[in-house]
Amino acid sequence: MKSLWPIALTIAVTAPIAAWIGYHSGQSNSASHTRELETKLAAYERGIGRMPDHATPASAHTPSNSEPSPSRAANTNKSYSSVTDVLSIADPIERWKQMIAFAENLPPSEIPSAVSNIDSLPFDEMEIALVQFFIFAKFGADDPGAALASLEDGELFASDINSDPFSSSFPHNGFAHESIYGGWSGRDPATAAAYFTNTSRAGEPYAGHNGERIARAIAANWAHQDPRAAFEWVTTLHEDDRYDATEAVIGTWVAKDPGAAAAAALKMNPGEYRQDTLAEIAGRWAMDDLAAALTWATDLPAGDGDDALVVATRALANDDFPKAKSFVESMPPNDRRDRVLLNVSRRWDPTQPIAGIDWIRGLQPAADTEKHATQSIVATWADEDPFAAAEWLANESPGPGRDGAIVGLTSRIAGEDLERALQWSLTISDPKLRTSQLDRHASRWLENRPDTAAAWINSQPDFPPDLREELLSE
């Protein structure tokens, strides 16, 4: 299973960078410098950004209503000559600031010695990874050719050069590549992107480690400078590399100019990738202007625009459920309406399940939509009161809604009473769904209590014979 450390590292990066920006925010006297700092922060928040172009000043900026802690003030004028010195700082905020300052001031020629045996230092694994991130990003920003060459010739951590990119050991080659490309693309994203693309054969994914995350780092940085160019680049990537990169560009571009991002996406070739991109735009746009996002998604062509409309109405349901309900009721009865209905029904008030089920039935959706929407409501109901849900279900007539309700109920009670879940599943009217639910619950029971389960299966005359034979022969 993949390690969770890359996710944790992304989160960890945000805190020190936010602290660093706060530290420097009072030092700038120009609007352009302020904009540059904001760009750097946004890039870091998306996973990887370039190292700042200036060193930490000698005196820290602090809000007027606060004073730095004694330990922080004592460290402000110090210069640290090794990773060990930096990681030994007791104050966490000062330690993170000095990680950046150390990396900023480290000449490329000294990087190999600085990271030598770094993973064996007696410090927290995540903080060691954070220092590496800053150092490699700075190396990539200053001299990307030398940085990448040092990985290829094994100058840096040769013993790990072929390691799993998700290995829990630090450092490793995939992580270093990601950091170097992040620093490089902060200064020259077009060249970094071209180099990334040229490392792979046409029609194939990135040949090295962490291609998807490296592409995202480049795209995130490029999007702050030229979102249109960044978007055009990510659309040329292999599907294995482009998903996160597209998300990074859309997040930045929609915040700046949602109309331009939307227009560019509509020029893409029809297909799943365009559908996903339109949906991503709808979700990001809805965060800032829900009404505009909903209007745009509603006007999209059927098919490719359906996912975007589902995302926009999900945001509407979270913000104002009565409006979302009215929106569904205003739609013409078709497959698109059914998809939106299903999504909105999942946000129905859990204290009013019967009203929700009646609302679904009143709209007369397709059988499959009624089944899944009812399943969702009853599952939530059964979480709170399975006995009330079962009592209501006992009086329901056969049909898609009842079948869905049974699936919803049994998904919640199976953990406590598999026999009861199987008894309910035997009454499902759809033969295919009945067989799949019986298989699901019976297999689990046979694993836990094989003799009891086998005896029950053999005692049920309505149990599908083929499934009985299959289950009991295993």
Secondary structure, DSSP 4 states (H G I P E B T S, - for coil): ---SHHHHHHHHHHHHHHHHHHHHGGG--SHHHHHHHHHHHHHHHTT--PPPSSPPPSS----TT----HHHHHHTT----SHHHHHT-SSHHHHHHHHHHHHHT--GGGHHHHHTTGGGSSS-HHHHHHHHHHHHHHHHHH-HHHHHHHHHTTTTTGGGTTS-TT-SSSS-HHHHHHHHHHHHHHH-HHHHHHHHHHTS-TTS--SSTTHHHHHHHHHHHHHHH-HHHHHHHHTTS-HHHHHHHHHHHHHHHHHH-HHHHHHHHHTSPSSHHHHHHHHHHHHHHHHH-HHHHHHHHHHSPTTTTHHHHHHHHHHHHHH-HHHHHHHHHHS-SSHHHHHHHHHHHTTS-TT-HHHHHHHHHHT---HHHHHHHHHHHHHHHHHH-HHHHHHHHTTPPSSHHHHHHHHHHHHHHTTT-HHHHHHHHTT-SSHHHHHHHHHHHHHHHHHH-HHHHHHHHHH-TTS-HHHHHHHHH-
